[in-house]
Amino acid sequence: MNKNGKKENSINQDKTPLLDTLLARAKRKVISFHTPGHKNGQGIDKKLASFTGRNLFSLDVTVFPEVDSLHDPTGPIRKAQTLMAKAYGVEQSFFLVNGSSVGNMSMIMSTCQPGESLIISRNTHKSTLAGIILSGVWPIWIQPSVDQNLDIIFDATPEQVEKTLKEFPEAKAVLVTSPTYNGVTTNLKKIADICHARGKLLLVDEAWGAHLKFHEDLPSSAIDAGADLVVQSTHKMLPVMSQGSVLHFNSKLINLNRVRNIVSMLQTTSPNYFTLATIDLARKQMVAEGEKIFEKLLRLIDRARAQINHFKNFSTFTRAEIQGKGFDLDVTKITVNVTRSGYSGHHISEILARDYNIQVDAADLFNIIAICGVGTTRKDLDALVRALAEIDKKERGDQQNWVLTIPSLSTELVMNPRDVFLLYRSKRVPLRKAVGHISAQALTPYPPGIPVLIPGERITSEIIEYLEKLVERAVRVSGQEAEALKSVKVVALH
Ligand SMILES: Cc1ncc(COP(=O)(O)O)c(C=O)c1O
């Protein structure tokens, strides 16, 4: 049964067809005259092999009939993908070996034709911009909202999606990110209903939500909400090797073969089989034990949250708080706001790494973000809480309080991003001289992690003034391609 009470696993989910095949083959000590060049790990230098051993490498093979092909699966990979699809209750699941990044590109390319338009929240992951460029679609942006008490950004709401669809009824699809990096989920059920009532597709970047399905105290998943395509970075939240991800197909409106072809087109022909096997295993583990694992983890996290919220200078928002704002929260992402400490999140993250041997997933000016997962233990959470308790008592900075803002910059897309990328030459012009030109690049300051410009947008004086202020405050701008942001790449029309 899934958490909505639906029976989904009529087949035996204890099986791990791909992992079993690889293990059996490794135990037979097959003589390798195939790639990879390490030949079952025999060629790995002892500097590494003395730490990892060689067994791991004997699971890293290449395409041959026994182990199947990711691009045209008929054996264990096909069986593993079918088990995955049944576990999640979808029609088809595709294993990905280049993360949700390739999933996002695939979702856009397999649903939108050049010249069509796609509604998408502006705080989207950079891989969707790659999808926009590859597909030739016109993006229609939804501006996310910011919460200046919590110092986080919220993704699109149902009301925003409905309003944008009314304004742009020609849009082919809507792409939403849920959960966000901070674990905030939007009301996907409502968004799916709004989209489907108008015959529009709902694509969900659920990179952070592969685990949602496995415990009822987690927000509901995009699949249960009725999304047409959902991408999950299985490696982010479940015990899977990096890059291992899944694209789920569950749609009456999209051509399955087109999705299959695009996924195949964008992926390597030499997938890492060890990564694929860990996806297979994680699915089995989650179906068998996910509920128990998350039951324990959620209790530990609740305790840690309450402890952090007793500190003078640190706080972490709760699920109830986020629900009060019309969203929901996956509590496994612990966003700790540090602004009262007088330090930036970056600084607290450095102290944690240097003095406590603790590495958080990310930090910004306001927060550190500690991501918990299937492997997180009570000891780990206790170590984090103890470290924060000590820092809370000892350290005090004098950083003035920053305010998280999204500039209300109006942007005008005058050329298709794909045309800019493929058809035109570009040149660099100094910031001040860029006004009136068309941007040939994306520029995204962190925070808030929302592009100020994307390829094809007209550069206004308002945008340049904003960028100059960022330069003054030494804010990092992704895409600047140099030590300091002094120039912008623009379309060379002549
Ligand atoms: C919201 C979101 N989508 C997609 C991605 C890309 O995922 P991956 O790293 O698995 O390619 C990320 C990466 O952090 C992300 O945060």
The ligand as an SDF file (V2000), in Angstrom:
LIG
                    3D

 16 16  0  0  0  0  0  0  0  0999 V2000
   15.6970   21.6880   -7.8210 C   0  0  0  0  0  0  0  0  0  0  0  0
   16.7960   20.9430   -8.5210 C   0  0  0  0  0  0  0  0  0  0  0  0
   16.5510   20.3750   -9.7030 N   0  0  0  0  0  0  0  0  0  0  0  0
   17.4930   19.6920  -10.3740 C   0  0  0  0  0  0  0  0  0  0  0  0
   18.7520   19.5550   -9.8510 C   0  0  0  0  0  0  0  0  0  0  0  0
   19.7800   18.7900  -10.6190 C   0  0  0  0  0  0  0  0  0  0  0  0
   19.9090   17.5470  -10.0320 O   0  0  0  0  0  0  0  0  0  0  0  0
   21.1770   16.6100  -10.2950 P   0  0  0  0  0  0  0  0  0  0  0  0
   22.2770   17.1770   -9.4630 O   0  0  0  0  0  0  0  0  0  0  0  0
   20.6970   15.2620   -9.8490 O   0  0  0  0  0  0  0  0  0  0  0  0
   21.4630   16.6620  -11.7420 O   0  0  0  0  0  0  0  0  0  0  0  0
   19.0610   20.1280   -8.6160 C   0  0  0  0  0  0  0  0  0  0  0  0
   20.4190   20.0040   -8.0530 C   0  0  0  0  0  0  0  0  0  0  0  0
   20.7390   20.4050   -6.9970 O   0  0  0  0  0  0  0  0  0  0  0  0
   18.0630   20.8470   -7.9300 C   0  0  0  0  0  0  0  0  0  0  0  0
   18.3140   21.4360   -6.7630 O   0  0  0  0  0  0  0  0  0  0  0  0
  1  2  1  0
  2  3  1  0
  2 15  2  0
  3  4  2  0
  4  5  1  0
  5  6  1  0
  5 12  2  0
  6  7  1  0
  7  8  1  0
  8  9  2  0
  8 10  1  0
  8 11  1  0
 12 13  1  0
 12 15  1  0
 13 14  2  0
 15 16  1  0
M  END
$$$$
